[in-house]
């Protein structure tokens, strides 16, 4: 189960996840996550106002520091957009899916 795992940094030369691996991880995530070109995992979450969006971003930031895996986050009035990828391997790693599952649990 992804939620119970910890993000682990991968090293250069580690291959990105295959389409089959990605398909195996997706059922553990909220249905709002989208995989873009097998390199990016993204989700948009709506909130009632700016303050709620900001509070959620702060929770993600704390989680990212704890896990050592940092998503790209955009936010504004009533929304938070999250993008996960592992830049070091130019694709998706298991840690991207672990982080997504932990974000879902927030």
C-alpha positions as CSV (number, residue, x, y, z in Angstrom):
1,X,0.0,0.0,0.0
2,X,1.5,3.3,-1.1
3,X,0.2,5.3,1.8
4,X,2.3,3.3,4.3
5,X,5.6,3.7,2.3
6,X,8.2,6.5,2.5
7,X,9.5,8.3,-0.5
8,X,13.0,7.1,-1.5
9,X,15.3,9.1,-3.7
10,X,16.3,7.4,-6.9
11,X,19.7,7.7,-8.5
12,X,20.8,8.7,-12.0
13,X,20.3,5.8,-14.3
14,X,17.2,4.5,-12.6
15,X,14.6,3.9,-15.3
16,X,11.3,5.7,-15.1
17,X,8.2,3.6,-14.5
18,X,6.8,1.8,-17.4
19,X,3.2,2.2,-18.6
20,X,2.4,-1.1,-16.9
21,X,3.9,0.0,-13.6
22,X,2.0,3.3,-13.7
23,X,-1.3,1.5,-14.4
24,X,-0.6,-0.7,-11.4
25,X,-0.2,2.2,-9.1
26,X,-3.1,4.4,-10.3
27,X,-5.9,2.4,-8.6
28,X,-4.4,3.4,-5.2
29,X,-4.9,7.1,-5.9
30,X,-7.9,9.4,-6.1
31,X,-9.6,9.3,-9.5
32,X,-8.7,13.0,-10.1
33,X,-5.0,12.2,-10.7
34,X,-4.0,12.3,-14.4
35,X,-0.9,10.9,-15.9
36,X,0.5,13.0,-18.7
37,X,2.8,11.3,-21.3
38,X,3.9,8.8,-18.6
39,X,6.2,11.5,-17.2
40,X,3.9,13.7,-15.1
41,X,1.3,13.0,-12.4
42,X,-1.1,15.9,-11.9
43,X,-4.2,16.8,-10.0
44,X,-6.3,19.9,-9.4
45,X,-8.2,20.3,-6.2
46,X,-10.9,23.0,-5.6
47,X,-11.5,24.9,-2.3
48,X,-14.0,27.4,-1.1
49,X,-11.5,30.3,-1.0
50,X,-7.9,31.5,-1.0
51,X,-7.3,30.7,2.7
52,X,-8.3,27.1,2.3
53,X,-6.1,26.7,-0.7
54,X,-3.2,28.2,1.1
55,X,-3.7,26.0,4.2
56,X,-3.6,22.9,2.0
57,X,-0.5,24.1,0.2
58,X,1.2,24.5,3.7
59,X,0.2,20.9,4.6
60,X,1.7,19.6,1.3
61,X,4.9,21.6,1.9
62,X,5.3,20.0,5.4
63,X,4.6,16.6,3.9
64,X,7.1,17.2,1.1
65,X,9.8,18.2,3.6
66,X,9.1,15.1,5.7
67,X,9.3,12.8,2.7
68,X,12.1,14.5,0.9
69,X,10.0,14.6,-2.3
70,X,8.8,17.9,-3.6
71,X,5.9,18.5,-6.0
72,X,5.5,21.6,-8.1
73,X,2.5,23.4,-6.7
74,X,0.4,26.3,-8.1
75,X,-2.5,27.8,-6.2
76,X,-4.8,30.7,-6.1
77,X,-8.3,31.6,-5.0
78,X,-10.2,28.3,-4.7
79,X,-7.7,25.9,-6.3
80,X,-4.4,24.0,-5.8
81,X,-2.7,22.4,-8.8
82,X,-0.1,19.7,-8.0
83,X,2.4,18.2,-10.4
84,X,4.6,15.3,-9.5
85,X,7.6,13.9,-11.5
86,X,11.1,12.8,-10.7
87,X,13.3,15.2,-12.5
88,X,16.4,13.1,-12.0
89,X,15.0,10.4,-14.2
90,X,12.8,12.5,-16.4
91,X,9.8,10.5,-15.6
92,X,7.7,9.0,-12.9
93,X,9.0,6.9,-10.0
94,X,7.3,5.0,-7.2
95,X,8.0,8.0,-4.9
96,X,5.7,10.2,-7.1
97,X,2.9,7.8,-6.4
98,X,3.7,7.5,-2.7
99,X,3.6,11.3,-2.5
100,X,0.3,11.4,-4.4
101,X,-1.3,8.9,-2.0
102,X,-0.1,10.9,1.0
103,X,-1.5,14.1,-0.5
104,X,-4.8,12.3,-1.0
105,X,-4.8,11.4,2.7
106,X,-4.5,15.0,3.7
